[in-house]
Amino acid sequence: MGKPTRTTVRTPESAAPVGRRRFLQAVGAGAGAALAAGGGPPPVRAVGGRTHAAPPRPSPDVAVVGAGTFGMWTALHLQRLGARVTVVDAYGAGNSRQTSGGETRGVRTSYGNRPHGALWTDWAGRAIERWLAWDEEGRDRLLPRLFFQTGDLILREAANRYFSETRRHWDALGNPYEVLEPEEVAYRWPWIRYDNLGAALYEPGAGVVRARRAIESAARVFEEEGGAIRIDRAAFGPRDGRSLAALQLQSGESLSAQTFILACGPWFPKVLPELMGQRIRIAMGHVFYFAAPPGDTRFSYPHMPSYGVPGCTGWPALPPDHRGFRVRTGGRAPEDPDLSDRWIAPEYHDRPRQILERHFPDLVGAPINETRACHYESSVDGNFIVDTHPDFDNVWLAGGGSAEAFKFGPVLGDYIAHRVLDDDREPELADGFRLKEAEFEPR
């Protein structure tokens, strides 16, 4: 593994590196504004046909573009580490166009099918602890409950490398799990059918998180603790050598900062077409929520675990709203994330109904409560991207969620925030998260 790169953050006014200690000392001494890049004269606004200078707005220390999983959790952790942070998003935190703006997301630690599975297994375990702690801490703020510990059941006709590698990671970390015989699966959940079932793994600590509510909650806490969120579009503004001086907003204003983080998700190929156009691949995932028969609690929490069968993952309906029994399978070709329809047309409904016929026969014919379509964005190697822009020393790239990043949100945000403030707690991971030279083949 290569030696991690130590990035020096510079402002247009000063070439002196600003590490976390010096940064926090300056903020603590009331000199935070001196660390931020200058932004020129205040914007002018028209009132009653006359022009008036708008009151000066202090520049943030860090500007984050994107209020999804990567952006919102990173912004919150930066704020808690003493930075002054502004988040810019075209639609707002928890909006329906975000990858993390769906209704629910699963949180499990079974990553035997990933080359970086050992790390993800560890981080997913840490994330579960963070989700539980967030719910506990959020009670006083009257935040909605996010994490539901459903357990996760993986079913296959035969054990394979995914099973053996997942168990190896679990054993190394001491994660609790069960290897179940088909008879035990049928005894615990007789409403689940799996013909020729030969292998089953059960992870009791896994669960499901309310996704949209999670981002909304993180945004609320971020603002309550002093952060700012702006609904706007951002593009690169002026630069000074290898430093970006400001973002140019669609509203006509500019936003200067010392450091910039681009957490653009499936918008990366649009925002940075030359750099990210072939390093990020987007796909449309389809999710269906089926209504269980009235009074039938078998397909609701806590009676049903989340599940994984070939070609499909899903989980029970969650209280208090019980939106439905979740089935995710298939999808369609990628589209422009600003223009794509987020409902699923009837021609795509046969496949999830086949899943019900094959594995949940008591739900055959159940009505569809909701459909959700979202863009996933994957990196070339399937790992996350946390690296500086090759042309800017003070611009970070955070993305490449590869359909899994949401569950890691609280851990990812903590990790990225420390790296941005030059306080890397896990330097051995930097090489794995760097922006790779490899690219996808053009479609």
Buried (B, 14 or more C-beta within 10 A) or exposed (E): EEEBEEBBBBBBBEEEEBBBEEBBEBBEEEEBBEBBBEBEEEBEEEEEEEEEEEEEEEBBBBBBBBBBBBBBBBBBBBBBBBBBBBBBBBBBBBBEBBBBBBBBBBBBBBBBEBEBBBBBBBBBBBBBEBBBEBBEEBEEEEBEBBBBBBBBBBBBEEBEEBBEBBBBBBEEEEBEBEEBEBEEBBEEBEBBBBEEBEBBBBBBBBBBBBBBBBBBBBBBBBBEEEBBBBBBBBEBBBBBEBBBBBBBBEEEBBBBBBBBBBBBBBBBBBBBEEBBBBBBBBBBBBBBBBBBEEEBBBBBBEBBBBBBBEEBBBBBBBEEEBBBBBBBBBBBEBBEBEEBEBEBEEEBBEBBBBBBEBBBEBBEEBEBBBBBBBBBBBBBBBBBBBBBBEEBBBBBBBBBBBBBBBBBBBBBBBBBBBBBBBBBEEEEBBEBBBBBEEEEEEE
